[in-house]
Amino acid sequence: MEELAEPFTFVVDQAGVLRLAPRRSEHVVCAGGEAVLGAGEISFREESGRWAVDEVSNQSTGYCPDVSSWSAVVEALDQAGIVRPSGFTHEVVFRRCLSCRQLNIVREEDFVCVFCDEALPREWNVDQPGR
């Protein structure tokens, strides 16, 4: 049971299947280098004889998924029969700066690039090429 004490790296592949790997694994490796519908970190607990999600986030610097990826995570968890919360327990907001092209994590609704102080877009745009 000790291996369940740490969160797992997860992805939801293009077929909607939840894939798990040890936490220190890269998301891109977990996905076999393929595109994904969702990615992040997840931990579990046993609840009334069933597995349940304890915590789940979209924290993946390999894919930088939007918080809207939650719908794909819901479908994958439901398909696997795992009890889940109503949303990410920790949401990470990723944006690419339109000026310097660097990836940013938006904290406390402060949509300003930490690298060049330019305003960041309100809409997810990480799939646009960087440098």
C-alpha positions as CSV (number, residue, x, y, z in Angstrom):
1,M,0.0,0.0,0.0
2,E,3.0,2.3,0.4
3,E,3.2,2.8,-3.4
4,L,-0.3,4.4,-3.2
5,A,0.9,7.0,-0.7
6,E,2.4,9.2,-3.4
7,P,0.4,10.7,-6.3
8,F,0.7,9.3,-9.7
9,T,1.4,10.9,-13.0
10,F,-1.6,10.4,-15.3
11,V,-2.7,11.0,-18.8
12,V,-6.0,10.5,-20.6
13,D,-5.0,9.1,-24.0
14,Q,-6.8,9.9,-27.3
15,A,-9.1,6.8,-26.8
16,G,-10.2,8.2,-23.4
17,V,-8.3,5.7,-21.3
18,L,-6.7,6.7,-18.0
19,R,-3.0,5.8,-17.9
20,L,-1.0,5.9,-14.7
21,A,2.7,6.0,-14.0
22,P,4.9,6.7,-10.9
23,R,4.9,10.3,-10.0
24,R,8.4,11.1,-11.1
25,S,7.5,9.8,-14.6
26,E,7.2,12.3,-17.5
27,H,3.7,12.8,-18.8
28,V,4.9,12.5,-22.4
29,V,6.5,9.1,-21.7
30,C,3.3,8.0,-19.9
31,A,1.4,8.8,-23.1
32,G,3.9,7.1,-25.3
33,G,4.7,10.5,-26.9
34,E,1.2,10.8,-28.3
35,A,-1.3,13.7,-27.9
36,V,-3.6,13.5,-24.9
37,L,-7.0,14.7,-23.8
38,G,-5.8,15.4,-20.2
39,A,-2.8,15.1,-18.0
40,G,-1.7,15.8,-14.4
41,E,-1.2,14.3,-11.0
42,I,-3.6,12.1,-9.1
43,S,-3.8,10.3,-5.8
44,F,-6.3,7.7,-4.5
45,R,-7.8,6.5,-1.3
46,E,-10.0,3.5,-0.5
47,E,-13.6,4.5,0.2
48,S,-16.2,1.9,1.2
49,G,-14.4,-0.8,-0.6
50,R,-13.9,1.2,-3.8
51,W,-11.1,3.4,-5.2
52,A,-11.7,7.1,-5.0
53,V,-9.7,10.1,-6.1
54,D,-8.2,11.9,-3.2
55,E,-6.6,14.7,-5.1
56,V,-6.3,15.5,-8.8
57,S,-4.7,18.3,-10.8
58,N,-3.9,19.3,-14.4
59,Q,-0.3,19.9,-13.4
60,S,1.7,18.7,-16.3
61,T,4.5,20.8,-17.8
62,G,4.9,18.3,-20.6
63,Y,1.3,19.0,-21.9
64,C,0.2,22.1,-20.0
65,P,-3.5,21.1,-20.3
66,D,-6.2,23.6,-19.9
67,V,-8.6,23.3,-16.9
68,S,-11.3,22.4,-19.5
69,S,-9.5,19.0,-19.8
70,W,-11.5,18.1,-16.7
71,S,-14.3,16.7,-18.9
72,A,-11.9,14.1,-20.4
73,V,-10.7,13.2,-16.9
74,V,-14.3,12.7,-15.7
75,E,-15.1,10.3,-18.6
76,A,-11.9,8.3,-18.0
77,L,-12.5,8.0,-14.2
78,D,-16.1,7.1,-14.7
79,Q,-15.2,4.5,-17.2
80,A,-12.7,3.0,-14.8
81,G,-15.3,3.0,-12.0
82,I,-13.3,5.4,-9.8
83,V,-15.2,7.8,-7.4
84,R,-14.1,11.3,-8.2
85,P,-14.6,14.9,-7.1
86,S,-16.6,17.4,-9.0
87,G,-13.5,19.1,-10.4
88,F,-9.8,19.4,-10.2
89,T,-8.8,19.7,-6.5
90,H,-5.9,21.9,-7.7
91,E,-6.2,23.8,-11.0
92,V,-3.1,25.0,-12.8
93,V,-3.6,27.8,-15.4
94,F,-1.1,27.7,-18.2
95,R,-0.6,30.5,-20.8
96,R,2.0,31.2,-23.5
97,C,3.2,34.8,-23.7
98,L,2.4,36.3,-27.1
99,S,5.4,38.6,-26.9
100,C,8.3,36.4,-25.7
101,R,6.6,33.0,-26.4
102,Q,7.5,31.6,-22.9
103,L,5.2,29.3,-21.0
104,N,3.7,30.8,-17.8
105,I,1.7,29.5,-14.8
106,V,-0.9,32.1,-13.9
107,R,-1.2,32.6,-10.2
108,E,-3.9,34.4,-8.4
109,E,-5.6,35.6,-11.6
110,D,-2.5,37.7,-12.5
111,F,-2.3,37.3,-16.3
112,V,1.1,38.9,-16.6
113,C,4.2,37.2,-18.1
114,V,6.8,36.6,-15.4
115,F,9.5,36.8,-18.1
116,C,8.7,40.1,-19.9
117,D,5.8,41.7,-18.0
118,E,3.4,41.6,-21.0
119,A,-0.3,40.8,-20.6
120,L,-1.1,37.1,-21.0
121,P,-4.2,36.0,-22.9
122,R,-7.3,35.0,-20.9
123,E,-7.9,32.0,-23.2
124,W,-5.7,28.8,-23.2
125,N,-3.0,29.1,-26.0
126,V,-0.3,26.7,-25.0
127,D,-0.6,24.7,-28.2
128,Q,0.8,27.7,-30.2
129,P,4.5,27.2,-30.9
130,G,7.2,28.6,-28.6
131,R,10.7,29.5,-29.4
